Amino acid sequence: MTVPEPLVSTSVAASRPGGKSIQAYIDEQPVWADGTAVDMTPMTAMQWRILILAGAGKFFEGFVVFLTGVALPLMVKEFEMGATQHGLISAATLFGILIGALLLGGLADRFGRKPMFIAEMIIFVVFLCLLVATPPNWPHSLALVVFCLFGIGVALGCDYPTAHLIISESIPTSDRGRLVLMAFGCQALGMLIGTAAGYIILKNIPEIGAWRWMYATAIVPAVIVAFGRFFVTESGHWLLSRGHVDKAARETARLLAREPRYPRQITLSPQVSPHTAHHQGYAELFKPQNLRATIFASVPWFLQDLGTYGIGIFTPTILAAALGHKAVHARNLSDLIANDQLAAKGAALIDVLLIVGIIVAILLADRVGRIRLQIWGFIGCAVGLLLASFSTYAEGATQMVLIFAGFMLFNFMTNMGPNAQTYLLAGEVFPTRLRGTGAGFAAAVAKVGAVMTAFLFPILLKDLGTQTLLLILVGTSLLGAVITGMFRIETTGVSLEKMG
């Protein structure tokens, strides 16, 4: 049976004289030779390649950051760390993410999406290898571990805006939320697999240095991803914003290459001529026309990260403390590893709800809308944390049920709502020429919250107790819902070319 060849686009933009905009070409829906309309915009091989390689970056973030929760007890034992050093190890990667998002994320607006997309993964591989090679008895080993975790974070921080931009500027508007969140969902998969990998390695290598093997498992996959990123297209939107009209047309043609071929020729419309004015760095984010977007993209994400990273990294620690598996009760290394295994198993079970939450977000983001999901997600997070806080009044099986129910509800609601939607919205609400800078700034502000939580959590957990800490996070979650409602900017179904 011969498949009819597509002829023209069904979009209104097709009728514009002199060509169309880049997004109009990406959104183009073909009709067949017999006049039958196609009710979707088929994805090309290049679009799928970009999506998969970007998703891999989010996977590594979840894998490494949450693997640290399993590796921490072993690091504490090997380096004989106190509470402050414990906080430094926990915060190093998150502080690196902050710096990477702030300093490198904005470079995607200057040098392009693709160069930074490649560079960040190379940086990730280099520091990962150095971390694994850290000698156990060297006087400066702890400092090197902190430095390597920081370097890994810098690479992951750059990935926050860059991965989002290279996806969202390459895919159809109607599917943008679903596909960006599909890639973002790989973070939840990384969290789960990172925790599970830690448990499996502990089970098979019950040694104090097993944490090195945990991180080593990411090296080969990361090298493969870094190599693959050399073969993606540059964003046509970015090229056009820099005045490179011919290059934008060529890269868009590469992006949309398919069989049978359509569109047959890329002719950019003069109505969307290049916007070559360069922005004034981060200062432009605070100009009146961009201030609302800056607050909306940054503050709810900051409040979300206070809870998500604190709970995520220290879920094994909280479970161990609440369920009676504290490391201080360990009589020897075998007891310590056994306790770490128990906590890792519990954390892995809870982390499954992260996967369920992101699946729901993928299904609903383009239907229900980003704002509703973010507001109700924040409220759900508060309910989950409140439920977990009640466990301090219970004992035995009831205590366990409250802790697991509360954390599982939190993980589901955060990934359905604020954890997913803040990431999605930060890469959508700014104009193209400012998008990398704005998304990078928002991610950096968010990671201020993550670093604060990671560094202070072990100290506050000891000084304030589990219940007080959880109640503080209940308040920040409710505040996130309020700020979202006050500064809301709904981007569902809106073309990126209309942003700003």
N, C-alpha and C positions, 0 to 999 in steps of 0.2 A: 504493500500500500504506500503510495507516495504522499508525503506530508506536504500540504499546500504551503507556498512560500509567503511570508508576511510582506505586506506592501507598505502601509503607512501607519503612522501613529494615530491613536484615537484621541490624543490629548488636544486641548484647545491651543496649546503653544505651537502645534504643528502648522497652524495657519499664519503664524507671524512671518512677514517678509524678511528675508535675509538671514534666516536661521532661528535657532532657539537658544535658551539658556542651557548650561550644563545639567542642572537638575531636571529640566524638562526632558533632555535626552535620557537621563538615567531612569526617569519615571515613565518613559514611553511604553504604552501598551499597544501591541501590534494587532492588526486585523488580518485574517487569512484571505487568500485569493478569492474565496467564495463569499466574502463579506462578513463572515462570522467573527464577532469580536472576541478577543481574549480578555478575560476578567481579572488578569493578574500581570505583573511585570516579572518575567522569568529572570532568575539570577544567572549570571555568567560564571564560568570557571574561575575567572580572576576575582570576582566579588566573593566567591566562596573561599578562595585562597586567603584573601585579606581577612575575612571573618575568622577563619581557623587560626591563622598566625597571631591575630590580635587576641583571640580567646586564650591562646597558649600563655601569653604574658600575664593575663589575669589568673590563670591556673597557678603559675609559679608564685605569684604574690600570696595567694591563699595557702599554697603548699608550704612555703618557707616561713611565713609569719606564724602560722598556726602549728607548724612542726616545732617551732621554738618552745611552745607550751609543753611539749613532751620532752624536749631536749634539756629544758631548764634544770630539772632536779639533778641530772647527771653533770651538767656544767657547774652547778653550785657545789657539788661534791668534789669534782676534780680540782677546781680553783679555790675551794674553801671560801666562798663568797659570803659577804654580809648582805644586809637588806639593800644598802645603797648600790653595791656592785650588781646585785640581783636586778635592781631597777634599771641600771645602765644596759645590761644585756637585753632586757625586755624592750627598752626604748630605742636601742641603737638602730634597728631596721626601720622603725616608724619615723625616727628623726631623719634618717636618710631619705625616706619617702617624701617627707616634708621638703627637704632641701632639693631633691630631684624634681619634684613637681613645681617648686617655685623658680628655680634657676634654670633647669633644663627644659621643663614643659613649655615655657614661653618661646624657646628657640625653634619650636615647630612653626611658629609664625614668621620667623626670620629665615631659616634655612630650609624649611619644607618639612612635610610630615614624614616622608620616606627616610631621609638621612637620620633623623632622630629615632625612628622606628627600628632601624638597624643598630645604631650606636648604643641604645639602651640595653639591648640584649647581649651585645659584646661585653659591656661593662658588667652585666649580671654574671656572665660566665667567668670572667676574670676573677672577680671577688669570691665567687662560689668555690673556685679551685683553691684560692688562697686560704679560705676558711677550712676546707677539708684537710689541707696540708699543714695546719697549725700544729707545731710540736707540743707534746703534752707537758714537758718539764722545763721548757724555756722560761726564763724569768719574765719575759714580756708577752707570754702567750695570751693572757687575758686581754691585754691592750690590743693585740692583733685580732682577737676574736671580735671585740667591740668594733674595731676599724672595718673589718670585713663585713660584718652585719650592717654597718652604716653604708658601705659601698654598695651592697646588694640593695639596700633601701633606696639609694640614689637612682639606681637603674629602674626599680619598680615605680618610683615617683615620677620619673619621666614618662613611663608607660601610661600613667593615669590619663593625661590629656591626649597624648599622641595616639594611643590605640583607639580611643573613642573617636577622634577626629578622622583617622584614616578609614574607619568603618562608616561613620555617619555621612561623610562626604562622598561615599562611593556606592551607596545603596538607595533604593527607592524610598520616597517619603512615607508611603503607606506602611512600610515594613520597618521603618527606622527603629522605633522603640523595641519591637520584638527582637530584631537581629542584634542591636547593641546589647540588650539585656541577655541575649543568648550567649554572647561572648563574655559578658560580665559574670554570667552564671558559672563560668569555668572557675571563677574564684572560689565559689562554694564547693565545687568539686575538688579543687585543690586543698581546701580546708579539710574536707573529709579524708581524702587520700593521704594528706600530710600526717594527720593524726593516726590513721590506720598504718601507714608506713612506719611511723615511730614505734607503734606497738609491735608490729611484725619483726622489726629489727631487734627490738629489746628481747623479744621472745627467742630469737635465734642467736643473738650475740649479746648475752647478758654481761656486758663489760662496761666499765665507767666511760670508755671512749667510744661507745656505740653511737653517740650523737654525731660523730664525724661521718659514719656510714649513712646516717639519715640524710644529711645534706648532700652527700655524694650521689644519691640516687637521682638528683635533678640535673646533674652535669651533662650527660649525653643527650637527653631530650632538649636541653637548652641550646646546645651546639647545633642541633638539627633545626631548631626554630630560627636561630640567628642566620643560618645559611639560607633558609627559605625566604627570609625577609628581603634579601637582595633582589628577588624576582617579582616584586609587586609593583604596581603603578604608583606614581605620585598623584596627589589630589589635584584634579582639574580645577576645583574651586580655589585652592590656594594659588595655583599657577596663574589663574585669571586675575586674582586679587593683586598679584605682583606685576601684572602687565604682560605676561608671557602667553599671548593669545594662541599662537601656533602650537606651542608645547602643550597648552591646555587641551586643544583639539586632538592632538596626537595621543596624549595619555588617556583622554576620554574614549577614544576609538579603541585603544588597547583594553581598557577596562570593560568595554561593552562588546568585545569580540565574541561572536557565537555563530553557530550554524543552525539554520540558515541565517545569514548576516542581516542584522538590522540594529540600529539605523545604518543605512548604506553609506552615508557620508555625514561627517560632523562639521556643521557650519554654525559658528557661534553668532548669536544675534547681536547687532549693534546696540540694541536697547539694554544689553547687559555688558557694556564695555568695561574694561578693566578699571578697578578702583585702586589706583596706585599710591594713594596717600598713606604714608606710614604712621602707625599709631605711636604715641609717646610713652610706651612701656606701661608699667603698672599704674602710673598716675591717671591714665585714661579710663581705668576701671571706675574711678571715683568721680568722673564727670557726671553731671545731672542725667544725661541720656543713658548712662550705663550703670548708675549707682544702684538702682532697684535690682537689676540683674545680678550685680555683684553681691549684694546682701542676700538675695534669694538663693544664689548658688552656693554661698559660703557658710552662712550661719547654721541652717538646718543640718548641713553635712558635718559641721563641727560638733553639734550636739549629738548627732547620730553616732559619730566615731567614739565619743566618750563612752558610750555603752557597748557598742559592737566589739571594739578591740579589747576593752577591759575584760568583758565577759569571755570573748573568744580565746584570748591568749591564756587567761587564767582559769578557764573552765576545769582543766584537770586539777589545778591547785585547790580551787573552791570545793570540788567534789571530794578531793582527798581530805580536806579539813572538815567538811560537813559530815562526811560519811565515816570518819574515824581512821583515815589512812595517811595521817600526817607523816612526813619524812622524819620528824623528830622522834617518832616512835620506832623508827627502824633500828634494829640492833646491829645490822651489818649491811654490806653492799647488796646482798641478795634480797633483804627486806626492802631496801630502797627501790630496787628495780621492780620487785613485785608490786609495791605500792604505786609506782609510776605506771606499770602495765594496767592495773585496775582503773586508775584515773583516766588513762588514755582510752580504754574500752568504753567507759562512761561518756567521755567527751565525743567519741566517734558516733555513739548512738544518738546523742543530742544533735550533733552536726548534720545528721541526715535531714533534719528539718530545714536546714539551710537550702538543701537541694529542692525540697518540696516548695519552699517559699519562692525561690527564684523561678521555678516552673510556673507558678501561679502569676508572678509578675510578668513573665514573658507572654502569657496568654491574655492578660488584662490590660497591659500598658497602652496599647493602641485602641482599646475598646472603652475601658472605664476612664482612662486618662491618668496622667502622672500625678496630678495634685491630689485627687481623692485617695489614691493608693498610698501616697506619702503621709497624708494626715492620719488616715486610719491605721497605717502601719506604726506610726509613732505612738498612737493610743494603745495599740495592741502590745507594743514593747513595754509600755508602762505597766499594763496589767500583768504581763508575764513576770517582770521583775518584782512586782508587789507580791505575787503569788510565791515566788522563790523566797522572799524575805520572811514570809510566814513560817518557813521551815524551822526558824530558830526557836519557835514555840512548841515544836513537835519532836517526837523521838521515833526511832525504829523505822518501820515501813512507811508510816505517815510522813515522816520527814523526807524520806527518799522520794516518795510520790510528789510532794510539793516542790522539791528541788528540780526533779526531772521535768515535771509538767511546766513549771515556770520558765526554765531555760529553753525547753523545746518550743513553747509558745513564743518566747522572745525571738529565738532564731527564725521561726517561721515568719513572724510579722515583720522583722527587720529586713529580711531579704525580699519579702513581698512588697514592702513599703520603702522606708527611708534609705536602707543600704543600697538598694537597686536604683531607686528613683533619683536620689541626690546625684549619683554618678551620671545617670542618663541626662538629667536636666542641665548639669553644669557644662556639658558639651554641646548644648543646644541653644541656650538663651543669649549667646553673644554673636555679633556679626563675624563673618569669615576672617577678616584681617586681625581680629582681636580674640578669636575663639580659643586658640592655644594658650594665650596668656591668661584669659579669664578662667578657663577650665583648670589650668595649672595653679592659679592663685587659689581657687576654691578648694582644690585638692590639698594644697599646702595648709590652708586654714583648718581644714578637716583634720589633717595629721597633727596639728598642734594639740587638738583634743586627744588624739590617739596616743601621742607621746606623753602628754600629761597623765593620762590614765595608766599607760604601761609603766611609767617611772614611779608614780605615786601609789599605784594599786597595792603592791606588796607591803608598802609602809602603812597605808591607810587600813588595809585588811587586818594588819596586826594591831594598830592603835584604836580603830573605830569599831572593828568587827564587821562580819558579813552583812548583818541586817542594815546597819546604818549606811553602809556603802551602797547597798542595793536601793535603799530609799532615796538616796541622793540621785541615783541614775533614773529612778521613776520620775523625779522632778524635771530632769533635763529632757527626758522623752516627751513629757507633756508640753514643755516650752517649745520643743521642736515642732509640734503640731500647730501651736499658736503662731509662730513665726512663718511657717509655710502658708497658713491662711492669710496672714497680713500682706505678704509680699508676692503672692502667687503670680506666676506667669505660665500659662498652659501652652505647651508646645506640641501637643498631640495633633498629628495631621498637618502641621504647618511646615512649609518648605524652608530649608536652612537659608535659602537666598533671601527670604523675607525677614530673617532675624536681624534685629538692630535697626 
